[in-house]
Amino acid sequence: MPADAKPRALLPVRPILLLAVSFLSLLLIYAYSSFSPPPPSSGAATLALPAAVAVPLLPPSPPNPHIRMRRGAAFRSYDDYLRHQLNKTLDPRLRRVWATRDWRRKVDAFARLFDSLRADGLLSDASRALCVGARLGQEVAALRLVGVRRAVGIDLAPAPPLVVRGDFHAQPFPDDAFDFEFSNVFDHALYPDRFAAEIERTLRPGGVAVLHVAVHRRGDKYSANDLLDVHGLLGLFRRSEVVRVSKVDAFGLDTEVILRKKGSP
């Protein structure tokens, strides 16, 4: 450098790194939200989806002494109920948490769960699996991580490539479509009987459903029902037999219910 040349002002290294990390984080979130489902050749699950089924506002589910429907869950129309649920699903702050801080923690926890179910013979690599109410798809990511490649989730708001649009009161799938279904959103069901009936309809005979629920514990403001006793849930699955009911510690939920649809596989 010539003696009379003035040195260039240099930015401190730390601010540059912080700016780079912030930019990369925004880029990853954008890429995730706009990502399209991979083509069939990639080996990921591919399912043909029929048009969404509209569900009118129906009479309340039959009274059940073990399930308390929320007084605040009275809606003028089914669209009002859907909008209420989407307020949580599409909340930008929650979606950032689910996609970043919570992502790896939940994927790892679900992977341990699914590995234990595989060890018990309730799930296999060949299983066609559905996660009901999957939000951004941590459960689906965990299933694929442990080798269950034909796994997909449904939620009111899609999150490609893991979660497609679907209503658990009227699943957009044909009868007997899945070998395995998982859900931890029973408390969000406005029609608990229809929630259960749709799982049984889309499970093949011999298929397994795993549900994580909270018993005697009030959910958040988006919950449509409170489960007072596990028998309230078991009684809804008229075409299934109980495999196991056990205590778990699963992100605020305390009971795991495993059911098998009656009939030969």
C-alpha positions as CSV (number, residue, x, y, z in Angstrom):
1,M,0.0,0.0,0.0
2,P,1.4,3.4,-0.9
3,A,2.5,5.5,2.1
4,D,-0.1,8.2,1.5
5,A,-3.0,5.7,0.8
6,K,-5.8,5.9,3.4
7,P,-6.8,2.5,4.9
8,R,-10.4,1.3,4.1
9,A,-12.9,1.4,6.9
10,L,-13.7,-2.2,7.9
11,L,-16.9,-3.3,9.5
12,P,-16.5,-5.4,12.7
13,V,-16.6,-9.1,11.9
14,R,-19.4,-9.9,14.5
15,P,-22.1,-7.6,12.9
16,I,-21.4,-9.1,9.5
17,L,-21.9,-12.6,10.8
18,L,-25.1,-11.6,12.5
19,L,-26.4,-10.1,9.3
20,A,-25.5,-13.2,7.4
21,V,-27.2,-15.5,9.8
22,S,-30.4,-13.4,9.8
23,F,-30.4,-13.4,6.0
24,L,-29.9,-17.1,5.8
25,S,-32.6,-17.8,8.3
26,L,-35.1,-15.7,6.4
27,L,-34.1,-17.4,3.2
28,L,-34.6,-20.9,4.7
29,I,-38.0,-20.0,6.1
30,Y,-39.0,-18.6,2.6
31,A,-37.7,-21.7,0.9
32,Y,-39.6,-24.0,3.3
33,S,-42.9,-22.1,2.9
34,S,-42.7,-22.1,-0.9
35,F,-41.3,-25.6,-1.4
36,S,-43.2,-27.8,-3.8
37,P,-43.7,-31.6,-3.2
38,P,-40.9,-33.6,-4.7
39,P,-41.5,-35.6,-7.8
40,P,-42.3,-39.3,-7.6
41,S,-38.7,-40.3,-8.5
42,S,-37.4,-38.8,-5.3
43,G,-38.9,-41.7,-3.3
44,A,-41.1,-39.5,-1.1
45,A,-44.7,-40.3,-0.5
46,T,-47.1,-39.4,-3.3
47,L,-50.8,-39.5,-2.8
48,A,-53.6,-38.6,-5.3
49,L,-55.8,-36.1,-3.5
50,P,-59.5,-35.6,-4.4
51,A,-61.2,-32.3,-4.0
52,A,-61.7,-31.1,-0.4
53,V,-65.0,-32.1,1.1
54,A,-67.2,-29.4,2.6
55,V,-68.5,-30.1,6.1
56,P,-71.7,-28.1,7.0
57,L,-72.3,-27.1,10.6
58,L,-73.9,-30.2,12.0
59,P,-75.9,-30.9,15.2
60,P,-73.6,-31.4,18.2
61,S,-72.1,-34.8,18.7
62,P,-74.3,-37.0,20.9
63,P,-73.9,-36.2,24.6
64,N,-71.0,-38.1,26.2
65,P,-70.4,-38.0,30.0
66,H,-66.7,-38.4,29.4
67,I,-66.3,-35.5,26.9
68,R,-67.2,-31.9,27.7
69,M,-67.8,-29.7,24.7
70,R,-66.7,-26.1,25.2
71,R,-69.4,-23.5,25.6
72,G,-67.2,-21.2,23.6
73,A,-67.2,-23.7,20.7
74,A,-70.7,-22.6,19.5
75,F,-70.2,-21.3,16.0
76,R,-72.7,-19.7,13.6
77,S,-71.3,-21.7,10.7
78,Y,-68.6,-24.3,10.0
79,D,-66.5,-21.6,8.3
80,D,-66.5,-19.7,11.6
81,Y,-65.0,-22.8,13.3
82,L,-62.4,-23.2,10.5
83,R,-61.4,-19.6,10.7
84,H,-61.0,-19.9,14.5
85,Q,-58.7,-22.9,14.1
86,L,-56.7,-21.2,11.4
87,N,-56.1,-18.3,13.7
88,K,-53.7,-20.6,15.5
89,T,-52.4,-22.6,12.6
90,L,-51.5,-19.5,10.6
91,D,-50.2,-17.3,13.5
92,P,-46.8,-16.0,12.1
93,R,-45.2,-16.1,15.6
94,L,-46.2,-19.7,16.3
95,R,-45.2,-20.8,12.8
96,R,-41.7,-19.3,13.3
97,V,-41.4,-21.2,16.6
98,W,-42.6,-24.5,15.1
99,A,-40.2,-24.1,12.1
100,T,-37.1,-23.2,14.1
101,R,-36.8,-23.6,17.8
102,D,-39.3,-26.4,18.1
103,W,-38.5,-28.3,14.9
104,R,-35.6,-30.5,15.9
105,R,-36.8,-31.1,19.5
106,K,-40.2,-32.4,18.2
107,V,-38.8,-34.4,15.3
108,D,-36.4,-36.2,17.6
109,A,-39.2,-36.9,20.2
110,F,-41.6,-38.2,17.5
111,A,-38.8,-40.3,16.0
112,R,-38.3,-42.0,19.4
113,L,-42.0,-42.7,19.6
114,F,-42.2,-44.2,16.1
115,D,-39.1,-46.3,16.6
116,S,-40.7,-47.8,19.7
117,L,-43.9,-48.6,17.8
118,R,-41.8,-50.3,15.1
119,A,-40.1,-52.4,17.7
120,D,-43.6,-53.4,18.9
121,G,-44.6,-54.4,15.4
122,L,-47.2,-51.6,15.1
123,L,-45.4,-49.7,12.3
124,S,-43.1,-50.7,9.5
125,D,-41.1,-49.1,6.7
126,A,-43.8,-50.3,4.3
127,S,-46.6,-48.6,6.2
128,R,-48.8,-46.0,4.5
129,A,-48.9,-43.4,7.3
130,L,-51.0,-40.4,8.0
131,C,-50.5,-37.7,10.6
132,V,-53.8,-35.9,11.4
133,G,-53.6,-32.2,12.3
134,A,-49.8,-32.1,11.5
135,R,-49.3,-28.3,11.3
136,L,-45.8,-27.9,9.7
137,G,-45.2,-31.7,9.7
138,Q,-42.7,-32.6,12.5
139,E,-44.5,-35.9,12.9
140,V,-44.2,-36.6,9.2
141,A,-40.6,-35.7,9.1
142,A,-39.9,-38.1,12.0
143,L,-41.7,-40.9,10.3
144,R,-39.6,-40.4,7.1
145,L,-36.5,-40.1,9.3
146,V,-37.0,-43.6,10.8
147,G,-37.7,-45.1,7.3
148,V,-41.5,-44.8,6.8
149,R,-41.3,-43.1,3.4
150,R,-45.0,-43.2,2.6
151,A,-46.0,-40.7,5.2
152,V,-48.0,-37.5,4.8
153,G,-49.8,-35.1,7.1
154,I,-53.1,-33.2,6.8
155,D,-54.0,-29.8,8.3
156,L,-56.3,-27.0,7.4
157,A,-53.3,-25.0,6.1
158,P,-50.9,-27.0,3.9
159,A,-47.1,-27.0,4.6
160,P,-45.5,-28.6,1.5
161,P,-43.9,-31.0,1.0
162,L,-44.9,-32.7,4.3
163,V,-48.5,-31.6,4.9
164,V,-51.4,-31.3,2.5
165,R,-54.6,-29.5,3.0
166,G,-57.2,-31.6,4.7
167,D,-60.0,-31.4,7.4
168,F,-60.0,-34.2,10.0
169,H,-63.8,-34.1,10.0
170,A,-63.8,-35.1,6.4
171,Q,-60.4,-36.6,5.4
172,P,-59.6,-36.2,1.7
173,F,-58.7,-39.8,1.2
174,P,-60.5,-43.0,0.2
175,D,-61.5,-45.8,2.5
176,D,-58.8,-48.1,3.8
177,A,-56.0,-45.8,2.5
178,F,-53.6,-46.1,5.4
179,D,-51.9,-48.7,7.6
180,F,-51.1,-46.3,10.4
181,E,-52.5,-43.0,11.7
182,F,-51.2,-40.7,14.4
183,S,-52.9,-37.6,15.9
184,N,-52.4,-35.3,18.9
185,V,-55.2,-32.8,18.1
186,F,-58.3,-34.6,19.4
187,D,-59.2,-31.7,21.6
188,H,-59.6,-29.5,18.5
189,A,-62.4,-31.7,17.1
190,L,-65.8,-29.9,17.0
191,Y,-67.4,-33.3,16.2
192,P,-65.4,-35.9,18.2
193,D,-67.6,-38.8,16.8
194,R,-66.8,-37.7,13.2
195,F,-63.1,-37.3,14.0
196,A,-63.0,-40.9,15.2
197,A,-65.2,-42.2,12.3
198,E,-62.9,-40.6,9.7
199,I,-59.8,-42.3,11.2
200,E,-61.6,-45.6,11.2
201,R,-62.8,-45.1,7.6
202,T,-59.4,-44.3,6.2
203,L,-57.6,-47.1,8.1
204,R,-57.4,-50.5,6.5
205,P,-58.7,-53.5,8.5
206,G,-55.9,-54.4,10.9
207,G,-54.5,-50.8,10.7
208,V,-53.2,-49.0,13.8
209,A,-54.2,-45.6,15.2
210,V,-52.1,-43.9,17.8
211,L,-53.6,-40.9,19.7
212,H,-52.0,-38.6,22.2
213,V,-54.6,-36.8,24.4
214,A,-54.9,-34.8,27.6
215,V,-57.2,-36.3,30.2
216,H,-58.6,-34.1,33.0
217,R,-56.6,-31.2,31.6
218,R,-58.0,-28.2,29.9
219,G,-56.6,-27.3,26.6
220,D,-55.9,-23.9,25.1
221,K,-58.5,-21.4,23.8
222,Y,-58.6,-23.3,20.4
223,S,-59.7,-26.6,22.0
224,A,-63.3,-27.5,21.2
225,N,-63.6,-30.2,23.8
226,D,-62.1,-31.5,27.0
227,L,-61.6,-35.2,27.6
228,L,-62.7,-36.0,31.1
229,D,-62.0,-39.8,30.9
230,V,-60.2,-41.9,28.4
231,H,-63.3,-44.1,28.0
232,G,-64.9,-41.1,26.2
233,L,-62.4,-41.5,23.5
234,L,-62.4,-45.3,23.4
235,G,-66.2,-45.4,23.0
236,L,-66.0,-43.4,19.8
237,F,-63.9,-46.0,18.0
238,R,-66.6,-48.6,17.5
239,R,-64.8,-50.5,14.8
240,S,-61.5,-50.9,16.7
241,E,-60.1,-52.8,19.6
242,V,-57.8,-51.4,22.2
243,V,-54.1,-52.4,22.0
244,R,-52.8,-50.3,24.8
245,V,-53.5,-47.3,27.0
246,S,-50.5,-45.8,28.8
247,K,-49.2,-42.6,30.3
248,V,-46.9,-40.4,28.3
249,D,-45.3,-37.0,28.6
250,A,-45.9,-35.6,25.1
251,F,-45.8,-31.8,24.8
252,G,-48.6,-31.2,27.3
253,L,-50.5,-34.4,26.5
254,D,-50.5,-37.2,29.1
255,T,-52.1,-40.3,27.7
256,E,-51.3,-42.5,24.7
257,V,-54.1,-44.6,23.2
258,I,-53.3,-47.3,20.6
259,L,-56.1,-48.9,18.7
260,R,-56.3,-51.5,15.9
261,K,-59.1,-51.5,13.4
262,K,-61.0,-54.8,13.5
263,G,-60.9,-57.1,10.5
264,S,-58.3,-59.0,8.6
265,P,-55.5,-57.0,7.0
